[in-house]
Amino acid sequence: MASPPTPPPDDAPAVENGHGHDHDHGNGNGPSPAKRPRAVISAAEIRAEFAHHDAAVARVNNGSFGCCPASVLAAQARWQRLFLAQPDDFYFHGLQPGLLRSRAAVAALVGAADVSEVSLVDNATTAAAIVMQHAAWSFAEGRFARGDAVVMLHYAYGAVKKSIHAYVARAGATVVEVPLPFPVSSAEAIIAEFRAALDVAKAGGRRVRLAVIDHITSMPSVIIPVKELVVICRQEGVDSVFVDAAHSIGQVPVDVRDIGADFYTSNLHKWFFCPPAVAFLHTRKDGPVAAQLHHPVVSQEYGNGLPMESGWIGTRDYSAQLVVSEAIDFVNRFEGGIEGIRTRNHEKVIEMGRMLAEAWGTFLGSPPELCGSMVMVGMPGCLGVESDDDAMRVRLC
Ligand SMILES: Cc1ncc(COP(=O)(O)O)c(C=O)c1O
């Protein structure tokens, strides 16, 4: 057998803060000021990093699939070649150290207590399946009683709602939806609706086993006061809280210890410049169920803990999960790192949203302080968009 593979050389432009081990733990998710890059990325360099984008299309939808710069794609291609050059050596010697490097970078980025709290999975949809599967087994194995409640926001993502129904409602849960108004006016309004829905869920002494809370909903796009809602869940005796933060890293500061949920997932391929598909799932190591979570795809790592199970789900391309450090290097080439990027994105998107709303005589779907890097703007009446089907028609033409 050949010698163990080492991570491929980094030929990305040099920055001072190397490979993700020295990010601030503030946790604004940005580099510490002393470690800021020497030269801020230029406009020409940004254009070169995204020269593979279709020049004929002005991309305004970063929220669905994100975007990945050329320097990160190049690092990903080096990992792919390393794998294909000597698959046995890669799988048995290179893969796990590479994944550990990425997990350590994520742990530092989000303020995890320990790298063992961080698993890398494909996407937020997979993370939701992991949590919902555990809840379903809790019903099947009698830890939860038929009719115990699961609470979710009305604004929850469609696939996550379906996951709750496919796994948890099917296993016996009562699903209670938090009916959020549209447009939402304030964080206080969300908190009030959440409290009222918890009262409904707890009616007649029913136990609330799981609350599923978004950090940033996508349609409509709203930053949810997630930390406050987690505190309410603790006060009201909710067993555990899963935060679907598919959009959070790169749009809002993330400190998983401060937020205090049991399970917290964010994609890295939406707003953090990783290639599709990579997300993390954080589980508190002192949490009661972290050790009972399993990846829905069972492999020979079954029983060795979620981070290990997630790191080997059969033969596949793991390269997106191996370039988290290079994505961190990329964001740190910008003034203020990821914090600077998200501040500028927020300012720009609000400016553009207001401009469109004014031109079309419509309104924004949420107040600016509840927007990150996404904004919802009412479409002009002449387009006749009154339903999801109408919206799809406009999207596709
Ligand atoms: C709030 C929310 N949750 C989950 C997801 C699913 O993300 P993914 O498709 O990467 O699994 C999305 C996707 O846009 C989302 O907006």
The ligand as a Gaussian input file, in Angstrom:
#p B3LYP/6-31G(d) Opt

LIG

0 1
 C      -35.340000      26.704000       5.519000
 C      -34.780000      25.605000       4.667000
 N      -34.581000      24.395000       5.216000
 C      -34.055000      23.378000       4.515000
 C      -33.679000      23.536000       3.204000
 C      -33.104000      22.375000       2.460000
 O      -31.780000      22.605000       2.103000
 P      -31.048000      21.516000       1.215000
 O      -31.793000      21.458000      -0.090000
 O      -29.654000      21.982000       1.049000
 O      -31.172000      20.233000       1.950000
 C      -33.870000      24.769000       2.568000
 C      -33.492000      24.966000       1.164000
 O      -33.585000      26.005000       0.588000
 C      -34.444000      25.832000       3.332000
 O      -34.662000      27.021000       2.771000

